[in-house]
Amino acid sequence: NAEYMGGKNHPESVMKLFLHYDTQPDLTWLVNVDDPTKQNISWLLDGFFKAFHKTHADKSHTFPKFVGALTLSKQRAGSTKFATTDTIASVARDGDDLFVHVDPTATPPAPKPVQMSAPQPAKPKKETTELEVSSDIIKSMETTIVQAMKAQTFVAARETCEKLLKAEPNNLMAHYALSEMATNIQDHSTAANELEKCVKFAPSDKMLLTKLGEAYLADGEFQDALSTFQKGLGLCDTGSEEATNFEIAIANTLIASGKNIDTAQQVIVNVLKKDDNHQAALLAYVQLLMSKDIEHEEQLRVMMRLVAKNQNHPKVKSLMFKTICYPIAIDFVLSVIPLHPDVSSVYSYLGGLARDNSRIDLAIELFNIAIKAAPAVPAYALSLAHAYELNCVDQPVFHSIADFLRKNPQMSIESFMCAHALPFVESLVTTTSPLRNGVPFLDEPFPARSAPREQSLTLPSQTAQRSNYDQSQLDLMALLMTAIKVAFVYGHWSNCAKLIQLLRPVHNEFDYFHTTIRNENAYYGCVEDLLPLVPTNVPSEPLPCIYVVGDSHCLSLAWQRIQYQGKQHVIRPILVTGCKLWHLRPDSTFYPKYNFLKAVETIPAGSTVIFLFGEIDCRDGIVRAVEKGLYKNTGEGFQNIIKIYVKLLRQIAQDKQFTAYIHPALPVMDVTRHLVMQFNELMPMFVGMKKNPRWLNFVSNVLENGQLKAKYRLDGTHIHPEYVPLVEKALETAV
């Protein structure tokens, strides 16, 4: 029964969709579709129907009582409705927005006739339960659990497990599913508890014993783990693959406990004598050497073998990162892997591991080696430029991009060639002070787009044509987009404008959402829209500045001018790309936190600073966390990340003597506005109005009847700078 969940934790085939019902009470439902080629529109509507009645239980009388009254389409109104038999893959793409409508002409299905039958003899009762249900219902619930687990809709899976266990307390599938969900959020104690129940009813199931031992081990219960693995070993045939796996698990437990290391070593050596490519044994061998802090070269040699076989295995990535941090690591890798284009990806891979774990110095070194081995691969230059960005200094970014353009002058995207952009990027390298009296300037007016942008750059397009550029061309375009973004942020506006005008003819307004460069394209589009809206007159004397540290939403405030404490100030942006509040927790080692701390480091002590984060958590983080079971609901999730955020900002404000303000998350996107406003409603409870940092209380003024006011619309994701007076007034009120 337990083998049904052997799939990946993050299957690549899963499609994410947003279903919207706009009539009050409204609902946006995020759903993961496990197999869009088989699951159909009827399945989607049934799920939405259940989600609505659960979310709005007190208002369910306003909604149809049967799912057959619902239809689905790609637009809010006036579009063709999908047939319920259409497969999801035939009508939608990953990330699409779909809209639920009510068909007023639909009639409820006729009730099924009652089947009369002779009384059946009573079956012997199992363990007493709260609910007696038929075996067909039990099977149906088990099927629901399987589907929900595969689709990673864990809230539905958990609720079904709880219902099933009321009907059948000893149901192995339900207990196992609950253990998997607990493991998924690293609640190893709960996972062990559920697996103990499974093992109680299936004491000879070796897979369950393996899972239980792993839960004990992850929870630090080494003796329980050891006993469980030994029990499993006793059930195996001597010399079998199952027996070998239990032996390695025992060795890993001994290494983790720090006891009987010599016994662990002998077990590992014996396995490798039989199979010197046994992956689990090799991983255990490396951990053994790490525990003794010996033979760094041997560790590296083994890890390079493992990377060649399975570079995406989480344990392989974790141990590979640790080994490349040894002082001898890069020289060793260079000695065994020559600088050649065919193997250059190894250095890029290692650079990515270093970056993801905030070893940015090491990442930069490794990306540079990859470029040396393959100087015509724009993806490596792009990775290097992004790594330099994390240090919050512009010149190294421009230098790395100019170096690539210089070495590849003929590389092209249609009519555009690298040689065309090189003079402007080289000018960025040599222009160390682009400001006049503290503000950027333009040599000549920058022409706005000839037509307004039709929809958000961070959501998939329903109408735009897919890009026909190959991956190398996309990466080259992303490299130029990065130069444009950094030039705007640091005030190099004249060269920024020239680069945009170079790129416009080949940009072609393709749908870049489904490419690897959708983030770079979103920044490019935002800068393209903002540059015609910034003040360009140079003041007669230098302006003092207020800093805004934030994700992409800080660009709407970038270089705008406001009155603050009786004097005109310019708002200077410090961009922290893609940073979620969750990234700022104390135990995080992910690079957005590094970037955030570097941003704070660059700001002079005693400055006035606005912090603008949280919208990405609302858009992407919290819903997933609730679905995984990390929180009971979005409110609990928001409270947790707000506490992390406010505590950190208070410490920073104290250490650097900042006058700090917290800017609300901006409710621009229709699909997440209700979550953003929930976040904003909770924030003042934790900040207070008179403490440092202070809350800027204005966000309700950007909305009208629950929608973003027309004058504040920019690109569907970011807000128009027209809102800056609201910030100015909120600063005055908060002082």
WORAVEN-V517239 format. One record per backbone hydrogen bond with DSSP energy under -0.5 kcal/mol. CO is the residue of the C=O (numbers start at 1). NH is the residue of the N-H. E is the energy in kcal/mol with one decimal. If there is no record, write none. Layout:
co->CO nh->NH e->E
co->CO nh->NH e->E
//
This chain:
co->1 nh->4 e->-0.7
co->2 nh->5 e->-1.0
co->3 nh->6 e->-0.8
co->8 nh->11 e->-0.5
co->11 nh->14 e->-1.2
co->15 nh->33 e->-3.7
co->16 nh->95 e->-3.8
co->17 nh->19 e->-0.5
co->17 nh->31 e->-2.4
co->18 nh->98 e->-3.1
co->19 nh->29 e->-3.1
co->20 nh->100 e->-3.2
co->21 nh->27 e->-2.0
co->27 nh->21 e->-2.5
co->28 nh->30 e->-0.5
co->29 nh->19 e->-2.7
co->29 nh->31 e->-0.5
co->31 nh->17 e->-2.5
co->31 nh->33 e->-0.6
co->32 nh->34 e->-0.7
co->33 nh->15 e->-2.5
co->35 nh->38 e->-2.0
co->35 nh->39 e->-2.9
co->36 nh->89 e->-2.9
co->39 nh->88 e->-2.6
co->40 nh->44 e->-1.6
co->41 nh->45 e->-2.7
co->42 nh->46 e->-2.2
co->43 nh->47 e->-1.9
co->44 nh->48 e->-2.4
co->45 nh->49 e->-2.7
co->46 nh->50 e->-1.9
co->47 nh->51 e->-2.3
co->48 nh->52 e->-2.8
co->49 nh->53 e->-1.9
co->50 nh->54 e->-1.7
co->51 nh->55 e->-2.7
co->52 nh->56 e->-3.1
co->54 nh->57 e->-0.8
co->56 nh->59 e->-1.5
co->57 nh->60 e->-0.7
co->59 nh->62 e->-2.1
co->60 nh->63 e->-1.6
co->66 nh->69 e->-1.6
co->67 nh->70 e->-2.0
co->69 nh->103 e->-3.4
co->71 nh->101 e->-2.4
co->72 nh->82 e->-3.0
co->73 nh->99 e->-3.1
co->83 nh->86 e->-1.6
co->84 nh->42 e->-2.1
co->86 nh->41 e->-2.0
co->87 nh->90 e->-0.7
co->87 nh->91 e->-0.5
co->88 nh->91 e->-1.3
co->88 nh->92 e->-1.8
co->93 nh->96 e->-2.2
co->96 nh->18 e->-2.5
co->98 nh->20 e->-2.6
co->99 nh->73 e->-1.9
co->101 nh->71 e->-2.4
co->101 nh->103 e->-0.5
co->102 nh->104 e->-0.8
co->103 nh->106 e->-1.5
co->114 nh->116 e->-0.6
co->131 nh->133 e->-0.6
co->134 nh->138 e->-2.0
co->135 nh->139 e->-2.6
co->136 nh->140 e->-2.3
co->137 nh->141 e->-2.6
co->138 nh->142 e->-2.3
co->139 nh->143 e->-2.4
co->140 nh->144 e->-2.2
co->141 nh->145 e->-2.2
co->142 nh->146 e->-2.3
co->143 nh->147 e->-2.5
co->144 nh->148 e->-2.7
co->145 nh->149 e->-2.7
co->146 nh->150 e->-2.2
co->147 nh->151 e->-2.2
co->148 nh->153 e->-2.3
co->149 nh->152 e->-0.7
co->152 nh->154 e->-1.3
co->153 nh->157 e->-1.8
co->154 nh->158 e->-3.0
co->155 nh->159 e->-2.4
co->156 nh->160 e->-2.2
co->157 nh->161 e->-2.3
co->158 nh->162 e->-2.4
co->159 nh->163 e->-2.1
co->160 nh->164 e->-2.7
co->161 nh->165 e->-2.5
co->162 nh->166 e->-1.2
co->163 nh->167 e->-1.4
co->164 nh->168 e->-2.9
co->166 nh->130 e->-1.2
co->166 nh->131 e->-1.0
co->168 nh->171 e->-2.2
co->171 nh->175 e->-1.8
co->172 nh->176 e->-2.6
co->173 nh->177 e->-2.7
co->174 nh->178 e->-2.3
co->175 nh->179 e->-1.8
co->176 nh->180 e->-2.2
co->177 nh->181 e->-2.3
co->178 nh->182 e->-2.0
co->179 nh->183 e->-2.4
co->180 nh->184 e->-2.1
co->181 nh->185 e->-0.9
co->182 nh->185 e->-0.7
co->182 nh->187 e->-3.1
co->183 nh->186 e->-1.8
co->186 nh->188 e->-1.3
co->187 nh->191 e->-2.0
co->188 nh->192 e->-2.5
co->189 nh->193 e->-2.1
co->190 nh->194 e->-2.4
co->191 nh->195 e->-2.4
co->192 nh->196 e->-2.4
co->193 nh->197 e->-1.2
co->194 nh->198 e->-1.6
co->195 nh->199 e->-2.9
co->196 nh->200 e->-1.8
co->197 nh->201 e->-1.1
co->198 nh->201 e->-0.7
co->198 nh->202 e->-1.3
co->202 nh->205 e->-1.8
co->204 nh->206 e->-0.9
co->205 nh->209 e->-2.0
co->206 nh->210 e->-2.2
co->207 nh->211 e->-2.3
co->208 nh->212 e->-2.7
co->209 nh->213 e->-2.5
co->210 nh->214 e->-2.2
co->211 nh->215 e->-2.1
co->212 nh->216 e->-2.4
co->213 nh->217 e->-2.6
co->214 nh->218 e->-2.6
co->215 nh->219 e->-1.6
co->216 nh->221 e->-2.6
co->217 nh->220 e->-1.4
co->220 nh->222 e->-1.5
co->221 nh->225 e->-2.3
co->222 nh->226 e->-2.7
co->223 nh->227 e->-2.5
co->224 nh->228 e->-2.3
co->225 nh->229 e->-2.6
co->226 nh->230 e->-2.3
co->227 nh->231 e->-2.1
co->228 nh->232 e->-2.2
co->229 nh->233 e->-2.4
co->230 nh->234 e->-2.0
co->231 nh->235 e->-0.7
co->232 nh->235 e->-1.1
co->233 nh->236 e->-1.5
co->237 nh->240 e->-2.0
co->240 nh->244 e->-2.2
co->241 nh->245 e->-2.2
co->242 nh->246 e->-2.0
co->243 nh->247 e->-2.2
co->244 nh->248 e->-2.3
co->245 nh->249 e->-2.1
co->246 nh->250 e->-2.3
co->247 nh->251 e->-2.2
co->248 nh->252 e->-2.7
co->249 nh->253 e->-2.0
co->250 nh->254 e->-2.2
co->251 nh->255 e->-2.4
co->252 nh->256 e->-2.5
co->253 nh->257 e->-2.1
co->254 nh->258 e->-1.1
co->254 nh->259 e->-1.3
co->260 nh->264 e->-2.0
co->261 nh->265 e->-2.6
co->262 nh->266 e->-2.1
co->263 nh->267 e->-2.1
co->264 nh->268 e->-2.3
co->265 nh->269 e->-2.7
co->266 nh->270 e->-2.3
co->267 nh->271 e->-1.9
co->268 nh->272 e->-2.5
co->269 nh->273 e->-1.8
co->270 nh->274 e->-1.1
co->271 nh->274 e->-0.5
co->271 nh->275 e->-2.1
co->275 nh->278 e->-1.6
co->277 nh->279 e->-0.6
co->278 nh->282 e->-2.5
co->279 nh->283 e->-2.5
co->280 nh->284 e->-2.2
co->281 nh->285 e->-2.3
co->282 nh->286 e->-2.2
co->283 nh->287 e->-2.2
co->284 nh->288 e->-2.3
co->285 nh->289 e->-2.3
co->286 nh->290 e->-2.5
co->287 nh->291 e->-2.3
co->288 nh->292 e->-1.1
co->289 nh->293 e->-0.8
co->289 nh->294 e->-1.9
co->290 nh->293 e->-0.6
co->295 nh->299 e->-2.2
co->296 nh->300 e->-2.4
co->297 nh->301 e->-2.6
co->298 nh->302 e->-2.4
co->299 nh->303 e->-2.7
co->300 nh->304 e->-2.4
co->301 nh->305 e->-1.3
co->302 nh->306 e->-2.1
co->303 nh->307 e->-2.8
co->304 nh->308 e->-1.8
co->305 nh->309 e->-1.0
co->306 nh->310 e->-2.9
co->307 nh->311 e->-0.6
co->310 nh->313 e->-1.3
co->313 nh->317 e->-2.6
co->314 nh->318 e->-2.4
co->315 nh->319 e->-2.4
co->316 nh->320 e->-2.4
co->317 nh->321 e->-2.1
co->318 nh->322 e->-1.6
co->319 nh->323 e->-2.1
co->320 nh->324 e->-2.1
co->321 nh->325 e->-0.7
co->322 nh->325 e->-0.6
co->323 nh->326 e->-1.5
co->326 nh->329 e->-1.9
co->328 nh->332 e->-2.3
co->329 nh->333 e->-2.8
co->330 nh->334 e->-2.6
co->331 nh->335 e->-1.4
co->332 nh->336 e->-1.1
co->333 nh->336 e->-0.7
co->333 nh->337 e->-2.5
co->336 nh->338 e->-0.5
co->338 nh->340 e->-1.3
co->340 nh->343 e->-1.7
co->340 nh->344 e->-0.6
co->341 nh->344 e->-0.8
co->343 nh->346 e->-1.5
co->343 nh->347 e->-0.6
co->344 nh->347 e->-0.7
co->344 nh->348 e->-1.5
co->345 nh->349 e->-2.6
co->346 nh->350 e->-2.4
co->347 nh->351 e->-2.2
co->348 nh->352 e->-2.1
co->349 nh->353 e->-1.8
co->350 nh->354 e->-2.2
co->351 nh->355 e->-2.6
co->352 nh->356 e->-2.6
co->353 nh->357 e->-1.1
co->354 nh->359 e->-3.0
co->355 nh->358 e->-2.3
co->358 nh->360 e->-1.1
co->359 nh->363 e->-2.3
co->360 nh->364 e->-2.6
co->361 nh->365 e->-1.7
co->362 nh->366 e->-2.4
co->363 nh->367 e->-2.9
co->364 nh->368 e->-2.1
co->365 nh->369 e->-1.5
co->366 nh->370 e->-2.3
co->367 nh->371 e->-2.2
co->368 nh->372 e->-2.2
co->369 nh->373 e->-2.1
co->370 nh->374 e->-2.0
co->374 nh->377 e->-1.4
co->376 nh->378 e->-0.8
co->377 nh->380 e->-1.0
co->377 nh->381 e->-1.1
co->378 nh->382 e->-2.4
co->379 nh->383 e->-2.2
co->380 nh->384 e->-2.2
co->381 nh->385 e->-2.5
co->382 nh->386 e->-2.4
co->383 nh->387 e->-1.9
co->384 nh->388 e->-2.4
co->385 nh->389 e->-2.0
co->386 nh->390 e->-1.1
co->387 nh->390 e->-0.6
co->388 nh->391 e->-1.8
co->388 nh->393 e->-0.6
co->389 nh->392 e->-2.3
co->394 nh->397 e->-0.6
co->394 nh->398 e->-1.9
co->395 nh->399 e->-2.7
co->396 nh->400 e->-2.2
co->397 nh->401 e->-1.9
co->398 nh->402 e->-2.8
co->399 nh->403 e->-2.2
co->400 nh->404 e->-1.5
co->401 nh->405 e->-2.4
co->402 nh->406 e->-2.5
co->403 nh->407 e->-1.7
co->404 nh->408 e->-1.3
co->406 nh->409 e->-0.5
co->408 nh->411 e->-1.3
co->409 nh->419 e->-2.1
co->411 nh->418 e->-2.2
co->413 nh->416 e->-2.4
co->416 nh->413 e->-2.2
co->417 nh->420 e->-1.7
co->417 nh->421 e->-0.8
co->418 nh->421 e->-0.8
co->418 nh->422 e->-1.6
co->419 nh->423 e->-0.6
co->421 nh->424 e->-0.6
co->421 nh->425 e->-2.0
co->422 nh->426 e->-3.0
co->423 nh->427 e->-1.7
co->424 nh->428 e->-1.4
co->425 nh->429 e->-1.6
co->426 nh->430 e->-1.8
co->427 nh->431 e->-1.6
co->430 nh->432 e->-1.2
co->436 nh->439 e->-1.5
co->437 nh->543 e->-1.9
co->439 nh->436 e->-3.1
co->441 nh->494 e->-0.6
co->445 nh->447 e->-0.6
co->456 nh->459 e->-0.7
co->465 nh->511 e->-2.8
co->470 nh->474 e->-2.4
co->471 nh->475 e->-2.5
co->472 nh->476 e->-2.1
co->473 nh->477 e->-2.4
co->474 nh->478 e->-2.5
co->475 nh->479 e->-1.9
co->476 nh->480 e->-1.9
co->477 nh->481 e->-2.5
co->478 nh->482 e->-2.1
co->479 nh->483 e->-1.7
co->480 nh->484 e->-2.2
co->481 nh->485 e->-2.5
co->482 nh->486 e->-2.6
co->483 nh->487 e->-2.3
co->484 nh->488 e->-2.2
co->485 nh->489 e->-2.4
co->486 nh->490 e->-2.2
co->487 nh->492 e->-2.6
co->488 nh->491 e->-1.1
co->491 nh->441 e->-0.5
co->491 nh->493 e->-1.7
co->492 nh->496 e->-1.8
co->493 nh->497 e->-2.7
co->494 nh->498 e->-1.8
co->495 nh->499 e->-2.2
co->496 nh->500 e->-2.1
co->497 nh->501 e->-2.0
co->498 nh->502 e->-1.5
co->499 nh->503 e->-2.0
co->500 nh->504 e->-2.3
co->501 nh->505 e->-0.6
co->503 nh->506 e->-1.3
co->503 nh->507 e->-1.3
co->504 nh->507 e->-0.6
co->504 nh->508 e->-1.1
co->507 nh->510 e->-1.2
co->510 nh->512 e->-1.2
co->511 nh->467 e->-0.7
co->512 nh->515 e->-1.8
co->515 nh->518 e->-0.9
co->517 nh->521 e->-2.5
co->518 nh->522 e->-1.9
co->519 nh->523 e->-2.0
co->520 nh->524 e->-2.4
co->521 nh->525 e->-2.7
co->522 nh->526 e->-2.0
co->523 nh->527 e->-2.6
co->524 nh->528 e->-2.6
co->525 nh->529 e->-1.9
co->526 nh->530 e->-2.0
co->527 nh->531 e->-2.5
co->528 nh->532 e->-0.5
co->530 nh->533 e->-2.2
co->530 nh->534 e->-0.5
co->531 nh->534 e->-0.8
co->537 nh->539 e->-0.5
co->544 nh->570 e->-2.2
co->546 nh->572 e->-2.9
co->547 nh->610 e->-3.2
co->548 nh->550 e->-0.6
co->548 nh->574 e->-2.6
co->549 nh->612 e->-2.9
co->550 nh->576 e->-2.8
co->551 nh->554 e->-2.4
co->552 nh->555 e->-1.7
co->553 nh->556 e->-1.0
co->554 nh->557 e->-0.9
co->554 nh->558 e->-0.8
co->557 nh->560 e->-2.0
co->560 nh->571 e->-2.9
co->562 nh->564 e->-0.5
co->562 nh->569 e->-3.3
co->564 nh->567 e->-1.0
co->567 nh->564 e->-2.8
co->568 nh->544 e->-0.6
co->569 nh->562 e->-2.1
co->570 nh->546 e->-2.2
co->570 nh->572 e->-0.7
co->571 nh->559 e->-3.2
co->571 nh->573 e->-0.6
co->572 nh->548 e->-2.3
co->574 nh->550 e->-1.6
co->575 nh->577 e->-0.5
co->576 nh->579 e->-1.4
co->580 nh->583 e->-0.7
co->581 nh->584 e->-1.5
co->582 nh->585 e->-1.2
co->585 nh->588 e->-1.7
co->590 nh->593 e->-1.5
co->590 nh->594 e->-0.8
co->591 nh->595 e->-2.6
co->592 nh->596 e->-2.5
co->593 nh->597 e->-2.5
co->594 nh->598 e->-2.3
co->595 nh->599 e->-2.3
co->596 nh->600 e->-2.2
co->597 nh->601 e->-2.1
co->598 nh->602 e->-1.6
co->599 nh->603 e->-0.6
co->600 nh->603 e->-1.1
co->604 nh->607 e->-1.3
co->607 nh->609 e->-0.5
co->607 nh->659 e->-2.3
co->608 nh->547 e->-2.4
co->609 nh->661 e->-2.3
co->610 nh->549 e->-2.9
co->611 nh->663 e->-2.9
co->612 nh->551 e->-1.6
co->614 nh->618 e->-1.9
co->615 nh->619 e->-2.3
co->616 nh->620 e->-2.9
co->616 nh->621 e->-1.1
co->617 nh->622 e->-2.8
co->620 nh->624 e->-0.5
co->621 nh->625 e->-2.3
co->622 nh->626 e->-2.7
co->623 nh->627 e->-2.4
co->624 nh->628 e->-2.3
co->625 nh->629 e->-0.8
co->625 nh->630 e->-2.5
co->625 nh->631 e->-0.7
co->626 nh->629 e->-0.6
co->633 nh->637 e->-1.8
co->634 nh->638 e->-3.1
co->635 nh->639 e->-2.3
co->636 nh->640 e->-1.8
co->637 nh->641 e->-2.1
co->638 nh->642 e->-2.6
co->639 nh->643 e->-2.0
co->640 nh->644 e->-1.7
co->641 nh->645 e->-2.4
co->642 nh->646 e->-3.0
co->643 nh->647 e->-2.1
co->644 nh->648 e->-1.9
co->645 nh->649 e->-2.5
co->646 nh->650 e->-2.4
co->647 nh->651 e->-1.7
co->648 nh->652 e->-2.4
co->649 nh->653 e->-3.0
co->650 nh->654 e->-1.9
co->651 nh->655 e->-2.7
co->652 nh->656 e->-2.7
co->653 nh->657 e->-0.7
co->653 nh->658 e->-1.1
co->656 nh->606 e->-2.7
co->658 nh->660 e->-0.8
co->659 nh->609 e->-2.4
co->660 nh->694 e->-2.1
co->661 nh->611 e->-2.9
co->661 nh->663 e->-0.6
co->662 nh->696 e->-2.3
co->666 nh->668 e->-1.5
co->669 nh->672 e->-0.7
co->669 nh->673 e->-0.8
co->670 nh->673 e->-0.7
co->672 nh->675 e->-0.5
co->672 nh->676 e->-2.5
co->673 nh->677 e->-2.6
co->674 nh->678 e->-1.4
co->675 nh->679 e->-2.3
co->676 nh->680 e->-2.5
co->677 nh->681 e->-2.1
co->678 nh->682 e->-1.5
co->679 nh->683 e->-1.8
co->680 nh->684 e->-0.8
co->682 nh->685 e->-1.1
co->682 nh->686 e->-0.7
co->683 nh->686 e->-1.6
co->683 nh->687 e->-1.6
co->684 nh->688 e->-2.0
co->688 nh->695 e->-0.7
co->691 nh->693 e->-0.6
co->694 nh->662 e->-3.4
co->695 nh->697 e->-0.8
co->696 nh->698 e->-1.2
co->698 nh->701 e->-2.4
co->699 nh->702 e->-1.8
co->700 nh->703 e->-1.1
co->702 nh->709 e->-2.6
co->704 nh->707 e->-1.6
co->707 nh->704 e->-3.0
co->709 nh->712 e->-1.9
co->710 nh->713 e->-1.5
co->712 nh->720 e->-2.2
co->715 nh->457 e->-0.6
co->718 nh->714 e->-0.7
co->718 nh->715 e->-0.9
co->720 nh->723 e->-2.1
co->721 nh->724 e->-2.3
co->722 nh->725 e->-0.5
co->723 nh->726 e->-1.7
co->723 nh->727 e->-1.0
co->724 nh->727 e->-0.5
co->724 nh->728 e->-2.4
co->725 nh->729 e->-2.4
co->726 nh->730 e->-2.1
co->727 nh->731 e->-2.4
co->728 nh->732 e->-1.8
co->729 nh->733 e->-2.2
co->730 nh->734 e->-2.3
co->731 nh->735 e->-1.3
//
